[in-house]
Amino acid sequence: MAVTTNGEVSFWFADMGGLPPARPPLPGDIAVDVCIVGAGFTGLWAAYYLKQARPDLSIAVVEKEFAGFGASGRNGGWCSGEFGWNRSRYLQSGTREGVIALERQLRATVAEILRICAAEGIDADQHETECLTYACTPAQVERLRASLAEDRAWGIGPDRIDWLDGAAAAARIRVPGALGALVTHGVARVQPAKLVRGLAAAVERRGVRIYEQTCVTEITPGLVQTDRGRVRAERVLRATEGFTRNIAGHDRDWLPLNSAIVVTEPLPPALWDEIGWAGSELLGDASHAYCYAQRTRAGRIAMGGRGVPYRFGSGLDRRGQTQPETIAKLVAILERMVPQARGLRLDHAWCGVLGVPRDWCATVGLDRATGIGWAGGYVGLGVSTSNLAGQTLADLVLDARTERTALPWVNRQPRRWEPEPLRWLGVQGMYRLYALADGREAARGGARTSRLAGLANWLTGR
Ligand SMILES: Cc1cc2nc3c(=O)[nH]c(=O)nc-3n(C[C@H](O)[C@H](O)[C@H](O)COP(=O)(O)OP(=O)(O)OC[C@H]3O[C@@H](n4cnc5c(N)ncnc54)[C@H](O)[C@@H]3O)c2cc1C
């Protein structure tokens, strides 16, 4: 499949008529109450909730490119209210009740985001739906059933998550060889660039100043150094997720993991009749090298996956341009999951980076001694998680003790990633092993998860 456009940040901006004109940069040195670095979901949600609580605060958001340039304007649009990876890790910094509260609060972010879209008049193609995670091998069935059993043990009922057998799963979306699927209720599909741009406009209306085309080089207590001047602020929030390695002293905090997406031309109605997918559900699978997809407002398929997972030295892409081998991998996944799409034109391909902490667990925090806060490391689940992070950052800046500030992801400080070439070897090895594990499970047909997947997780501490 040839691709019409590669990069240019993402299809989502093309869908809005092209990249937006940039706001003016920082005009020189300024002083504010709060300076936020990065105009993605994290920074903008923090600004939104801060202004809501304290309209009198002066807040500056400083952004290297334009609002939504990062993962927030490039992602798969899964607004899932999902927890992320490993409950046992959060138990190390909290109680069982704390982990349950964290999950409850995360689930609530989906309704909160939809509420704010309605209140602020943001049209982000938001659509309340379900998430379907397909199992196409016995080992995948076993993994999904085990994860469902764990959810049940944590008190999560069928109103949130349930099991569809093979026939019921295939009736929803005609995924070949479907043996079953997990169905997660209470999620939403969004057009992410529309959401992040709408949010930026909403915070501006409340009096937040967004300075674009301004690169932050260093953050020290009370001072943000940029290429356009300095910002003095008692509280500074770092909201740069996958780009954090660019800021002095943070090069090994969060690993920039690549994710990439391809978008097809709009499908004719007759083809949709063949495929199903009538509820515009979020579509994923339980392979180790998993994929995520959405049916867009205009009836296209946006299919995402890992592709080339990591660039040596925490390298970043150029405005979303992705490698031919990544596109080839995504096309193979698209044709496996939705073979009816074979032969369709691909209108766009792009990639972006998401932030991965050394313990693969999202975090939000603020050091009261320095006044510097941060949030991110959402490991690919940032659309909804960033909303809770923004609410929590606002509480922390205002020194408010709330249920949110007591959650076990607050103020986690995992160790840093190893220097190169260890980082590259670890991540590269991990995804090679995942691919081998998926192949073995498919070939053997047994219910047991391949040991290679366990080895892959061990390699990077996932
Ligand atoms: C391809 C892809 C698909 C994804 N799919 C999903 C999904 O479907 N669902 C989901 O929940 N999550 C998904 N994610 C993850 C999610 O998009 C992110 O976790 C989330 O958007 C992070 O938001 P953020 O505001 O913290 O960071 P970002 O949106 O990355 O924003 C950081 C901002 O900081 C700016 N910046 C960087 N360096 C500097 C600097 N030095 N000075 C000033 N500004 C700077 C950047 O330009 C950027 O605008 C996906 C990520 C990618 C890349």
The ligand as an SDF file (V2000), in Angstrom:
LIG
                    3D

 53 58  0  0  0  0  0  0  0  0999 V2000
    1.1280    7.5840   18.0090 C   0  0  0  0  0  0  0  0  0  0  0  0
    0.5970    7.6390   19.4150 C   0  0  0  0  0  0  0  0  0  0  0  0
   -0.6200    7.0370   19.7010 C   0  0  0  0  0  0  0  0  0  0  0  0
   -1.1500    7.1160   20.9850 C   0  0  0  0  0  0  0  0  0  0  0  0
   -2.4130    6.6190   21.2040 N   0  0  0  0  0  0  0  0  0  0  0  0
   -3.0020    6.8250   22.4050 C   0  0  0  0  0  0  0  0  0  0  0  0
   -4.3730    6.4970   22.5900 C   0  0  0  0  0  0  0  0  0  0  0  0
   -5.0630    6.0880   21.6670 O   0  0  0  0  0  0  0  0  0  0  0  0
   -4.8980    6.6700   23.8400 N   0  0  0  0  0  0  0  0  0  0  0  0
   -4.1660    7.1560   24.8730 C   0  0  0  0  0  0  0  0  0  0  0  0
   -4.6790    7.2640   25.9840 O   0  0  0  0  0  0  0  0  0  0  0  0
   -2.8720    7.5420   24.7040 N   0  0  0  0  0  0  0  0  0  0  0  0
   -2.2880    7.4180   23.4980 C   0  0  0  0  0  0  0  0  0  0  0  0
   -1.0090    7.8390   23.2970 N   0  0  0  0  0  0  0  0  0  0  0  0
   -0.3050    8.5170   24.4120 C   0  0  0  0  0  0  0  0  0  0  0  0
   -0.8310    9.9290   24.6250 C   0  0  0  0  0  0  0  0  0  0  0  0
   -1.0570   10.5700   23.4020 O   0  0  0  0  0  0  0  0  0  0  0  0
    0.1770   10.7410   25.4480 C   0  0  0  0  0  0  0  0  0  0  0  0
    0.4920   10.0280   26.6060 O   0  0  0  0  0  0  0  0  0  0  0  0
   -0.3610   12.0890   25.8570 C   0  0  0  0  0  0  0  0  0  0  0  0
   -0.8830   12.7910   24.7520 O   0  0  0  0  0  0  0  0  0  0  0  0
    0.7460   12.8990   26.5340 C   0  0  0  0  0  0  0  0  0  0  0  0
    0.3090   14.2230   26.6970 O   0  0  0  0  0  0  0  0  0  0  0  0
    1.3420   15.2770   27.2520 P   0  0  0  0  0  0  0  0  0  0  0  0
    0.6610   16.5750   27.2550 O   0  0  0  0  0  0  0  0  0  0  0  0
    1.8910   14.8010   28.5540 O   0  0  0  0  0  0  0  0  0  0  0  0
    2.5540   15.2460   26.2200 O   0  0  0  0  0  0  0  0  0  0  0  0
    2.5970   15.7720   24.7030 P   0  0  0  0  0  0  0  0  0  0  0  0
    1.2680   15.7840   24.0720 O   0  0  0  0  0  0  0  0  0  0  0  0
    3.6630   15.0080   24.0330 O   0  0  0  0  0  0  0  0  0  0  0  0
    2.9920   17.2840   24.8600 O   0  0  0  0  0  0  0  0  0  0  0  0
    4.2720   17.7040   25.2250 C   0  0  0  0  0  0  0  0  0  0  0  0
    4.4750   19.0680   24.6140 C   0  0  0  0  0  0  0  0  0  0  0  0
    5.6950   19.6060   25.1010 O   0  0  0  0  0  0  0  0  0  0  0  0
    6.3020   20.3080   24.0440 C   0  0  0  0  0  0  0  0  0  0  0  0
    7.7310   20.4070   24.3280 N   0  0  0  0  0  0  0  0  0  0  0  0
    8.6460   19.4180   24.2530 C   0  0  0  0  0  0  0  0  0  0  0  0
    9.8610   19.8560   24.5870 N   0  0  0  0  0  0  0  0  0  0  0  0
    9.7030   21.1610   24.9050 C   0  0  0  0  0  0  0  0  0  0  0  0
   10.6110   22.1730   25.3090 C   0  0  0  0  0  0  0  0  0  0  0  0
   11.9000   21.9110   25.4580 N   0  0  0  0  0  0  0  0  0  0  0  0
   10.1240   23.4210   25.5300 N   0  0  0  0  0  0  0  0  0  0  0  0
    8.8020   23.6960   25.3760 C   0  0  0  0  0  0  0  0  0  0  0  0
    7.9110   22.7650   24.9750 N   0  0  0  0  0  0  0  0  0  0  0  0
    8.3540   21.5140   24.7520 C   0  0  0  0  0  0  0  0  0  0  0  0
    5.9910   19.4800   22.8150 C   0  0  0  0  0  0  0  0  0  0  0  0
    6.1260   20.2290   21.6160 O   0  0  0  0  0  0  0  0  0  0  0  0
    4.5740   19.0330   23.0990 C   0  0  0  0  0  0  0  0  0  0  0  0
    3.6100   19.8860   22.5230 O   0  0  0  0  0  0  0  0  0  0  0  0
   -0.4290    7.7640   22.0310 C   0  0  0  0  0  0  0  0  0  0  0  0
    0.8150    8.3450   21.7510 C   0  0  0  0  0  0  0  0  0  0  0  0
    1.3180    8.2920   20.4630 C   0  0  0  0  0  0  0  0  0  0  0  0
    2.6410    8.9300   20.1710 C   0  0  0  0  0  0  0  0  0  0  0  0
  1  2  1  0
  2  3  1  0
  2 52  2  0
  3  4  2  0
  4  5  1  0
  4 50  1  0
  5  6  2  0
  6  7  1  0
  6 13  1  0
  7  8  2  0
  7  9  1  0
  9 10  1  0
 10 11  2  0
 10 12  1  0
 12 13  2  0
 13 14  1  0
 14 15  1  0
 14 50  1  0
 15 16  1  0
 16 17  1  0
 16 18  1  0
 18 19  1  0
 18 20  1  0
 20 21  1  0
 20 22  1  0
 22 23  1  0
 23 24  1  0
 24 25  2  0
 24 26  1  0
 24 27  1  0
 27 28  1  0
 28 29  2  0
 28 30  1  0
 28 31  1  0
 31 32  1  0
 32 33  1  0
 33 34  1  0
 33 48  1  0
 34 35  1  0
 35 36  1  0
 35 46  1  0
 36 37  1  0
 36 45  1  0
 37 38  2  0
 38 39  1  0
 39 40  1  0
 39 45  2  0
 40 41  1  0
 40 42  2  0
 42 43  1  0
 43 44  2  0
 44 45  1  0
 46 47  1  0
 46 48  1  0
 48 49  1  0
 50 51  2  0
 51 52  1  0
 52 53  1  0
M  END
$$$$
